[in-house]
Amino acid sequence: METNDNIYDTSKLSFEGDFDEQVQEIMQYVRLTKHEVENLQILLDDIHKTFNEVWPGCTVNGFGSIVSGLGIKTSDIDCYVQLPSWLSPPNASFVMKARNILRRRHWIFQKLFAITNAKVPIVKFYHAPTERCCDLNFSSFAGVRNSQLISYLLEIDNRILYLSILIKYWSKVHKLTGVNLMPNYCLTMMVIFYLQQKNILPSIIHLQQNVDEHIVDNWNTAFCEDNHVNNNEETLYQLLGGFFEYYNTFKYSKYIICPFMGKPVEREFFLKVDTVPAEFSLYKINVEKDSQCKPIRLDTVLCVQDPFEHNRNCAVAVHPKLAQHIMSHFNRATDIYNSNNEENFLQTLLLGTDNYPANKNKPKKPAIFNGIKKQYKVNQNLRQNIKCITKNIFQGKNKRNYR
C-alpha cells in the first residue's frame, strides 16, 4: 500500500493552470477525503467503547489539526478522555493502566507506548481499522479548547484555510515542522498572528471581551464568535507571499509573537512579573501564586505565545540551528515570491532545496541573528545563554543540544 509520506513528493503535482487551479490541485493531493474524515469516528467510538467498559461515564474528545480542519493525509489525531467524576484524578502512572486496557484489544490498538514523564502524560498508539496514529491524554482539556478556537478562526474568512494548509504543506515538504522540529501548532499560531496584522483575524483578547470566563488549567479559554469584519482584499497569492515577507523581517530578538494581543509584545516586559502588561492579569496571578506555573521561556530565538496559556512559549522546541534553517527558508520563499509570477510561484516554492536552481544565490543569513547579543541586558542568566547561542550559530558549532 502506498504510504501517505508520498504526498511530500511534489513531482507528482502538475502545477498546471493559474495559481488558484494549482491550489485546488494541491488541496486534493494533501487533504483528507470526506471518507477518511468520517472514518475517524470509528477511532473515537473504539476508544470510548474500550474505556467505558472499565470507567462507565467517560467521554472522548478529538482535537488537533484533523478536528480543526487543518488535517492532511499524514496527520495524527489527538484525543482527550474525560473521566467520570467518581474516578480519582489521573496521575502519570495512570497512562500505564490505560495502555494496558487498550492492549486487551490488540487487533485494534497496536504499537502502544506510554509517555509518563511529559507535562501532559499520553498514550500513543496505532489504530489498525483507520490506519491512523493517535495520542491520548486524560488530564488536560486545553488542547480541545485550542482546536475549537482554531476551527472558529478558520471560518472567519474563506482564504484562511487554504493559506494555512499551503503553509503547513510547504513546511512539511522542507522538513521544518514535525517530530523534533517546529511543532505544527506553533506554525499555526504564526499564521494566525500574521493574519491579525492584516486585520483579517481579531485578537484573542478582543474575543474574550464581554464573555464569561471558561477556566481550563487555571487559564481563561473563553472566546465569543464575534462577527469580525475586515476590509482586506488581498488575494490568496498575495497573502501567501506576504506571510514569508513578514516573518523574513520580523524582529524576533525584540518581540514576542502574541496572538492574544494580536500584535508584537516586547520580550523585556516579561522579564519581571511587575512589568508584564496589565492585559495579562491572569498571567501575573498564576505566576505569583502557583508554584507550578513558571514564567514564559524567553531564552529561545523564537518566542510564540499560546493564545490562552500565556506562560507557554510554543517555540521552545525550536533550537538555534533549526531556527536558522527556518529563517533561511523564509528568506528563500521571499526571494521566490519577488522573482516569480503567480503561475510559477508554487512550483518553485515547493521544490526541494536540492533542486533549487543553481544560479540562485544561497539564502542570506537571516536578520534574526543580527544584534541578538544585545538581548536581555537586564537579566544576566538570559544574556549568557543568548551569548552562548550566538557564538555557536556564527561559528557553525551546532553540536550542542539546546532543547
N, C-alpha and C positions, 0 to 999 in steps of 0.2 A: 504493500500500500504506500502511496506517495506521502511523504512527510510534509507537515504544514510549514516546515522551515523553508520549503521551496518558494514560498511567497516572497522571500527576500532576494530571489533571483530575478532581477529586473529585466534580464534578457528575454523573458517570456512576455513582456509587455510590448505592444506595437507602437505606442506613443503616436498614433495616427489621429488626424483631425486637429481641431483647435484645442485650446487649453481646457475648456470645460468638458469636451469629449474625452480628453486624456484623463481628467479627474474621474469621470464616470467609469472608465476602464479600470483605473486603479482601485476604486471602491469595490467593484465587482470582484476584483482579484484578491483583495486582502480582507474584506469584511466577512463576518459570519453570515451564512444564509439564514433565511427565516426558519428553515427546518432545524438548523444547528442551534439556534437560539431557543426554539421551542423544546428541543431535546434536553436543555439544561434543567427543565422542570423535573425530568426523570431523576437527575442527580439530587436535587433538593428533596424530592419525595423519598429517595432511598436513604438519605441521611436522617430525615425525620422519622421514618418507619423504624430504622435501626435503633436510634436513641430513645424514641418514645416507648419502646418496649421495656427499657430499663428505667427511664426517667419520664413517666407519664406527665404530659402537660408542657413539654419543651416545644419551642418553636425554632424554625430555621430561617435565617435572613441572608439572602445573597447580596453581595456588594462587590465593588471593584469595577474595572473597565467594562466587563461584559454587561453588568447591570446598568451602568451609567450611560451606555451607548457607544463607548469608545473601544469596544472589544474587536479584535481581529482574530484571524484563524488560529494564531499561536497563543492567544490569551488564556491564562488560567482563570479560575473563578475562586473568589473568597467567600467564606460563609461564617456567619456568627450564629452560634446556637445559644438561644436564650433559655436558660434552665428554669424549671419551676421554682416558685418561692420557697417551697418546703425543703429544697436542697441547700446544703451549706455552700457559701460562695466558693467557687473553684480556686485552687492554687496551682502552682507549677506542676505538681505531681498529678494533677487531675487529668492532664492531657495524656499521660501514660495509660490511665484507666480507659479513657476514650479510645485510644489507639487499640487497646485490647478488645474493646467491644466491636469496633469496626472489623477487626481481624477475624471475627467469627463468620463474617460473610466474605471470605477471601476471594470468591469468584466475582464479587462486585468491587470491593475496595482492595487495591493492590499497592505495592511499593510504599507501605505505611512507614512513616517516620515522625517521631515526636520531638519537638524542639522545646525544651523546658526552660532554657536559660535566657530566652528573649524577653523583652519588655512585655510583650503580649505573647505568652506561650501558645504554640499552634501544633496541630497535627497535619502533616502533609500526606497526600495520597493520590493515587491514580484511579479514576473511576472508569472501569472497563466498559460498561454499556455506552457511555458517551465519548470515551477516549479523551477525557479531559482531566487535567491535574487540578487539585483543589487544596486550598489552605483553610483550615478550620480553627476558629478560636471560640472560647467560652467566656471570655472576661471583658471584652470591650465592644460596645455598640458604636464607637466613634467612627469606624470605617463605613458603617451603614449610613450615618448622617453625612459624612463626606461625599459618598456616592449620590445621595439624594440631592445634595447641593449642586454637584457637577451636572447631574441629569437635568435639573431645572435650568441651569445656566446655558446648557447646550441648546435648549429650546427657545431661548430668547431671540435668536437671530438665525436664519437658515444658512448662514455662511459658517457658523462656528463649528458645527460637527465636522464638515468636510475639512476645514482648516486644521482642526485638532488631529484628525486621522492622518492627514497628509504629513504633518509634522511628526507624529508618532511613527509613521512608516519610514520617513526619512531617517529618524534617529535609530530605528532598528536596522535598516539597510547598512548604516555606517557604524553599527555596534557602539552606540553612545548610551543606550538605555537597556536595562535588563539586570540579570543577576551579577552582582559585583560591579555594576556600572551605575549611571544615574537612574534612580527609581522613576518608573513611568509616571507615578503620581506627582513627583517633583516637576517633571516636564509639563504635565497638565496644568499645574499651578502657574508655571511661567507663561503658558498660552493664555490663561485666564487673566493674569496680570497685564499682559501686553494688550489684550482687548479692552481692559479697563482704561488704559491710556488712550485708546481710540474712542472712548465713550460708547463702545458697543455693549459693554457689560457694566453693571453697577458695582460699587464697592460692597463688601460684605457688611461693613458697619452700617451702611445705608439700609440694607435688607433686614438688619436687626432692630431698626427703629420702630417704635410703636407695636412691638410684638412681645408676647410673654417669653421669658427665658425657657430654654429646653436644655437643662444641665445634663451633660454626659461626662463622666470622669472629671468633674469639677470645672468643666468649660461650657460656655454657652454655645450650643449648636443650633439655635433657633434662626430662622430666616423666613421672611414673607415673600410670596410670589408677586413681587412688585411689577406693575406694568411699565417696565423701563422703555423709554423712547429715546432713540438715537438718530442723529441726522447724518451718520457716516454712510457715504455712498461708494466707498472703495470696492473694487472688485475682489473676488477671492484671490486672484493672481496678485493684486497689489498688497493685500493683507499678508499673503504668504511671504512675499519678498520683504515686506516691511517688518515682519517678525524677525528675520535674520538681521536686517539692518539695525533694529532696535537693540537686540542683545549683542551685536558686534561692538556697539559703542557704549553699552551700559556701564556705569561706574560701580562695579562690583565691590571694589575696595572701600567705598564710602557708604553705599546704600544697601538696605535690606529690601528684597523683593517681597512686598507686603500686600497680598490680595485683600486683607481685612480692611486696610485703609484705602486701597485702590490707587496708591501712589508710593513712590520710594520713600523709605524712612531711614534716617541716618543711623548707622550702626552705633555710633557713640552714645546715642540716647539710651541704649540697652546695656551699657557698661555698668550702670548702677541702677538699682530699683528706683531710687528717688528722682532719677532723670528720665524715666520712662514716660512717654506722653500720657496725658490724662485719659485718653480714649482707651487705654489698656488697663483700666482699673482692676479687672479680674485677674490680669497677669500679676499685678502688684500684690493683690490679696493672696493668690496661690503661692507665689514665690516666697513671700514673707511668712506665711502661716503654715505652709505644708512642707515639711522637711523632705518629702518625696518629690516635690516639684522643683526641679533645678532650673536656673535661668537658661535662656536660649543660648545655644552654642554659637559663638561668634568667631571662633578660631578656624574658619573654613573659607576657602576662596569665594565660593558662592554661599549666600545666605538667603534661603527661600522659606519664608514663614508660613506655617499652616494657617488657614483662614479662621479656624476655630481654636485650636490648641496652640496658643501664642508662644509657648516656650519650646515649640518643636521646630527645629530647622530641618526642612525636608531634604536639604542638600548635604547632610553630614557625611553621606557615603561618597561624595564626590571629592576624592583626594586630589592634590595639586596636579599630578601628572594627567589624570583624567580630565580635570578642569581645563588644562591647556589643550588637550585633544579636542574637547567640545568647542572651546573658543576658536580653535583653528578651523573647525567645520562651520561655525557661524561666519567666520571671515571668508571662507571659500564660497559658502552659499550666497553671501552678499555680493561677491565678485561675479558669480554666475548670474545673479539677478540683474546686475548692472550691465552685463556684457552680452546678454541673450535676449531674444524676443520671446513672446508668450509661447509660441509653438515649440521652441527648443528648450525652454526653461526646465520643465520637469524631467525630461530625459537626461539632460546634463547634470541636474541636481542629484539624481538618483544613481548616477554612475558610481561604481566602486572607486575608491581612491586609487587603486592600482591602474584603473582605466582612465584616470583623469588626464586630459590632453597634455602631452609632454611640453608643449610650447607655453603652457601657463606657468606663471611664477608660483613658487611654493607659497603657501599661506604665510603671511607675516605673523610675527609673534604678537598675540593679541594684546591690546592696550590694557587689558585687565591687570597685567603684571607690572605695568609701569607705575612706579611710586608706591608699590604695595608695602614697602618697608616703613612708610610713614604712618601706617595704621596704628590705632590703639596706643597712642603715646601715654595715655593716662594709666594704662594697665601693663605692668612690667611683664607678667607671665604671657599675656597675649602678644606683646611686642616681640618677645624672644621666640615665640612659636612662629610668628609670621616671618621673622628674620631667618629662621632655620629653613622654612618652606621656600622662601625666595631664593636663598643661596643654592638649594638643591635644584630648583627649577632652572636657573640661569646657567648653572654649571653642568646641567644634564644628569645630575645624580638623583635618579628617581628610584633607587632600590629600597629606600625606607618605606615602610607601610604607614601611611598617615591615617588610616581608618580607625 
